[in-house]
Amino acid sequence: MDQTRQAVHQPIKRSAHKSAHGSAHGSAKPTFSELFTPKLVTVWREGYHLPQFKSDFMAGLTVAIVALPLSMAIAIASGVTPERGLFTAIVGGFIISALGGSRFQIGGPAGAFIVLVAATVQREGVDGLLLATMMAGVFLLAIGYLRLGTYIKFIPYPVTVGFTAGIAIIIFSGQIVELFGLKLAGPEPGPLLPKLMAIGRAAGTVNISATLVAVLTIVTIVAMKRWRPGWPGMLIAVGLASLVVALLALPAETIGTRYGGIPRSLPFPALPALSLGKMLAVLPDAIAFALLGAIESLLSAVVADGMTGRRHRSNCELVAQGFANIASALFGGICVTGTIARTATNVRAGAHGPVSGMLHSLFLLVFMLVAAPLASYIPLAALAGVLAVVCWNMFEKQAFATLLRASRGDALVLMATFLIVVFRDLTEGIVVGFALGSILFIDRMAKSIAVEAHLVQDDVADSVNAAGAYDASEASDADTVVYRISGAFFFGAASTVGSVLDRIADQRKNFILDCSAVPFFDSTAANVIEGAAHKAQRAGVRFIISGASPQIRRTLINHGVKRPLVTYAASISDARAQLAGK
């Protein structure tokens, strides 16, 4: 979510490949090696030669040019020095590409983390941030090795849209001070409403030079995107703004005036201050970093899959994210994750595999070693302008409007997530949105189940055949009734189905329950069937269950739904044969 998902709505078609786990054995259970082999190894085994390297070289250079200003801007917005964003992209980005489960993933600092990182820095300091980042890496390793990556992807679309939109609002609100060069009377508040009130009180301190620099940056980025979309608009805009400020000696604050520039080398790896008390203090932050990083990285990998026809290995990707966050913290970087816009840029630039992401990190290292002194001239208003454009693109306006119109349930989930993220907390927004989405899903699934009752008489033959359940001619006497359940039978639908099955003893001698269209039974459903079977037994009604899959039959038997209470038949024909044989 670091820039925009709109940039990836024009898929690049490529041939489909192996399964998500790289297995060529169809539905066979993937091995540990298939689950956790990095895509770099897969690409190397396929054959990696000079033409592929040339493609990766150009793609890596293109992405590095995009990532250079963005990494520094995200770091500054997160409340740390700009070089920490570069450390993150260099160290974390390299490891994500080298060890990850996606061919095209580009790792680095992401806009979605700005609010979380800034809050952690304000509360626990930079050492607390580094410790939380390292702990998040350990959690991501555990999530990956426990193979929980598949479940993390079960996030409803309205939640992701609402969360992204809320993040965009919060990030933009944090750039207003730099966009206008305001001078606040005290520290900038974190919550949105107090922040806006403080900004309003400082409205009289607007710096015209900073404002013009920000406008120049935004206009340049928009113009480049429209007329020269293949050019690195953000880098050109920041370079132009820096040149204007330097030549005209404008009184606009720069990286040099505030931070003294950036170093020309990577620091030596070092552990952050460790103590049990500190670890407990940053534990909630570490958990939030891990969950958000997992969601963000897997979402980015899914986007890359959609553009290329490839399939990523989700758990392998999470393991790589874990190692990357640990390494980033050791080198003084912040949280690292897969970044959607940079990954999409990588694909569009013609990347062949993970080498492009590794080269992107190496190019950033070269830029830092060679051009670090020039970074001192970059105006902070220009970087704020870059993030303003990022926020505009992050807010998926069309998707937001579509979900508001789609249904009341989707609109509720969307707005609840959005408002809680903006006015309360990111983690609470995700949790509440996911909970509401789950309730909405259960409600829809419960309403989708259908129970059809068919008396075995000629006058219902047409309706039975139209339903497609079975041929009415397979039944033979009017003392038999057939109920057909269609859809997932679980606790949400138990009341509906149970009320129908309560009538099975009404003047019938034989009852057939057709479960051939039921994909899933849970314990509540099995309990409902058991109660209906006992009622049928007391009424002297013969109860036959037909078409149940082996898994459903096993669930029912484990709950006591077996002989002599019921008998099982493979189909309606077999059930009829049982009745005929008595």
Buried (B, 14 or more C-beta within 10 A) or exposed (E): BBBBBBBBEEEEEEEEBEBBBBBEEEEEEBEEEBBBBBBBBBBEEEEBEEEBBEBBBBBBBBBBBBBBBBBBBBBBBBBBBBBBBBBBBBBBBBBBBBBBBBBBBBBBBBBBBBBBBBBBBBEBBBBBBBBBBBBBBBBBBBBBBEBBBEEBEEBBBBBBBBBBBBBBBBBBBBBBBBBBBBEBEEEBBBBBEEBEEBBEEBEEEEBEBBBBBBBBBBEBBBEBBEEEEEEBBBBBBBBBBBEBBBEEEBEBBBBBBEBEBBBEEBEEEEEBEEEEEBBEBBBEBBBBBBBBBBBBBBBBBBBBBBBBEBBBBBBBBBBBBBBBBBBBBBBBBBBBBBBBBBBBBBBBBBBBBBBBBBBBBBBBBEBBEEEBEBBBBBBBBBBBBBBBBBBBBBBBEEBBEEBBEEEEBBBBBBBBBBBBBBBBBBBEBBBBBBEBBEBBBBEEBBEEBBBBEBBBEEEBBEEBEEBEBBEBEBBEEEBBBBBBBBBBBBBBBBEBBBEBBEBBBEEBBBBBBBBBBBEBBBEBBBBBBBBBBBBBBEBEBBBBBBBBBEEBBEBBBEBBBBEEBBBBBEBBBBBBEBBEEE
